[in-house]
Amino acid sequence: MNYFGTTTFWLKKMRAANRKRPAVSGKKNLAYLLFLILISLFYVLRHDISVSREPLLDTQTAMEGYGESLRMNMVSILPDTTVISKEREQLLTAIEERIVTYLYQIPDYSYINSLKTYLRLRPELLEQFPSAVPLEKGDYFVSSSYGIRSHPISGKSKKHFGIDMAAPLGKPVYASASGIVLDIVRSKKGYGTHIIIKHRFGFRTLYGHLSKILVSEGQNVEQHELIGTVGSTGSSTGHHLHYEILKNEIQIDPMSSLDLKKTIYTHLIELKPDNDGRE
């Protein structure tokens, strides 16, 4: 549908009406024109969003197909291991040709499910985007989840763009993926003293309310590298880590990322019990 053509049609109709009714208010005409422009922009933007999602959906369908074929390959009982290995390498190559584009395109972690079989064969990829907990096991509990909540200070309903992980003062905070320290902010408001790290594939992470910063801007960090300590700086009612993940500049729910690496490596350990539980 040609939305601009539709707007032009209605503008012509409006001009014709004006010629018949010269006494109509100029303000009324302007309001009518603005209304038509807004309606047209709404339809155009909705159409563009729909079109922009098509390549992602096509790639997702392809990745799901590759993933299922790879899963079937890994559980195959065919006696000819040479054939199985050759087929597996072809599938891995096909995935690797598309995976970088796919990881940049996806808006959140719900699209990662189609990659889990691949990640079991290429787990090192998990180091390059948020896939681990930024605190040590047993050091924390999730005190506030992602989404609408009653703000602990103002009491008003407000969107919470990350998760709060309650932990004792001074507990170590680690990078959840390798990347580069993009920004360090020291503030008495909001997230207080916090770090923003840029990762591959359009991911960024934010670590808020810290008591100490142990990295510097521009520094390259590895996954699980110590970057700071838990505090209560900024707008905070107690010691905790505010943790956010941004994907293509938009905050997303971090919960699905926390156990991603653990899930993959647990599966690998179960497949290889002779490694004494080492990753």
HELIX and SHEET records of a PDB file:
HELIX    1   1 TYR A    3  LYS A   20  1                                  18    
HELIX    2   2 GLY A   26  MET A   74  1                                  49    
HELIX    3   3 THR A   81  GLN A  105  1                                  25    
HELIX    4   4 TYR A  109  LEU A  115  5                                   7    
HELIX    5   5 LYS A  116  LEU A  121  1                                   6    
HELIX    6   6 PRO A  123  GLU A  127  5                                   5    
HELIX    7   7 ARG A  200  GLY A  202  5                                   3    
HELIX    8   8 MET A  255  LEU A  258  1                                   4    
HELIX    9   9 LEU A  260  LEU A  271  1                                  12    
HELIX   10  10 PRO A  273  ASN A  275  5                                   3    
SHEET    1   A 7 PHE A 141  SER A 144  0                                        
SHEET    2   A 7 ILE A 163  ALA A 166 -1                                        
SHEET    3   A 7 HIS A 240  LYS A 247 -1                                        
SHEET    4   A 7 PHE A 203  GLY A 208 -1                                        
SHEET    5   A 7 HIS A 194  LYS A 198 -1                                        
SHEET    6   A 7 GLY A 179  VAL A 185 -1                                        
SHEET    7   A 7 ASN A 220  VAL A 221 -1                                        
SHEET    1   B 4 PHE A 141  SER A 144  0                                        
SHEET    2   B 4 ILE A 163  ALA A 166 -1                                        
SHEET    3   B 4 HIS A 240  LYS A 247 -1                                        
SHEET    4   B 4 ILE A 250  ILE A 252 -1                                        
SHEET    1   C 2 GLY A 147  SER A 150  0                                        
SHEET    2   C 2 SER A 157  HIS A 160 -1                                        
SHEET    1   D 3 PRO A 172  TYR A 174  0                                        
SHEET    2   D 3 LEU A 226  VAL A 230 -1                                        
SHEET    3   D 3 LEU A 210  ILE A 213 -1                                        
END                                                                             
